Amino acid sequence: MDRTTAKGVLLILLATLCIVLMNTCAKASSVSHGPVEMVFYRGVVALFLLVPYMLANHPVGVFKTRRAGAHLYRSIIGNIGVGLVFWAYALLPMANATALLFSAPCSSRPCRRCCSGNGWMGPVGWPCFSDSAAFS
């Protein structure tokens, strides 16, 4: 295994650990906080961690975009998804919610075939059922 592959595997394992820790915290805090509040706090923590890092390592121009609408749309859809995951963790046992969450890729291909064949889903369909290499 070459160095970049090993680094990639390590980063995936670290990302999975972070996701598990985040979902564990969501399950624990669901007793006293709602999913919308948890998504808000998740965003605030991420903002305070990522913006200083980006400013220290990249020029300010990195924040400039010609696709503000697409970024806003992605942000809204992503936050709704995270909120629904947090809500599921509040309602289900942790093992069941995690199993359902990790089995989602198994259902994405049949859904893509059914829902995006003729493009009737419009702007909702393209981020969810894109025809990328990950789905091929």
N, C-alpha and C positions, 0 to 999 in steps of 0.2 A: 504494500500500500504506500503510495507516495505521500509526501508531506501535505499537499493541499486536500487530498481525500481524507486523511486523518483529521485535519483541522475541520473540514466540513462535517464529518461524523461527530466530532466533539461538540461543535456548535449546535447541531441538531439535538444531541442529547441534553445539552445545557438549555436549549429552548424548551424542550419537552419538560424538563424539571421546573423551569419557570412557569410554564402553563399549569402544571400540576399544583405548584405552590399557590398560584393566583386563584385557581378553582377551589382549592382547600380553604383559602381565606374567604372566598365568596360564600362557601357553604357555612363556615363558622359565623360569618357576620350576617347571614341571612336571617338569623334569629331576631336581630334588632334593627336591621336596615332593609329597605326595599331595593329591588334591582336597579331602579333609576338612580338612586343615591349611590349605589356601589359603582355603577358605570361612571358617574360624575367624579367620584374620588379616584377611580382608576385613571381617568383622563388627567386629573390635576397632578397626580404623582408622576405620570409619564411626561407631562409638560415640563415639570421642574427638573426631571432627570435628563430629558433629551435636548431641550433648547440650549442649556449651557454647553453640553457636549458638542452640539452642532455648531454653535458659535465659536467654540474653541478650535474646532478642526476644519471648518469650512468657511468660505467667505459669506458675507451677509446675502449675496446674490442667490444663494442656494434656496432661499425662501421665495424667490420670485417664480411665478408660474403664469402660463397662458391658459391654463385649464382649471381655473378656480372652481367653476361649476362642477366639473368632474370630481375634483377633490372633495368638495362639499357633499356631493351625492355619495361618494364612497364612504365618507366619514359617517353620514347618516345611516346608511345601510349597515356599516360595520358596528356602530354603536347599538343599533337595534338588535343585531345578532348577538353581541356580547350581553346585552340586557336579557335577551331570551335565554341564553345559556345560564346566566346567573339565576334567573327565575326558575329554570329547570332544576338547578342545584338546590334551590330552596324547597322545591316540592318533592323531589325524588331522593332516594338513597344515593349516596355519592357513587357507588359502584355502578348502579344502573344508568345514571346520567352520564358518567364517563364512558361506559360501553356504547351508549347511543351516540355520543359526541364523536367518538373515534370510529364508529361504523358509518358515519355520514358519507365518506367518499364512495362507499359501496352503492349508495342510492343516487349519487349525483349523475352517473352516466345514464341510467334509465330515465331519470327526470329530464335530462338534457335532450334526449331523443324525443320524448313526448312533448316537451314544452317549447323547444326553440327551433323546431324544424322549419317552420315557415315565418319565423320572426314575429308571431302575434303577440309576444310578451312585451315588445317595445323596449323601453329603457330599463325595465326591471330584469329582463332576461339576460342581457349581455354580461353583467358581472357575475351572475350566479351560474350560468350554463355556457360559458365561453368555450370556444372550440380550440383550446390551447393544447399543447403537447401533454400537459398533465392529465387530460381526460382521454387521450388517444390510446 
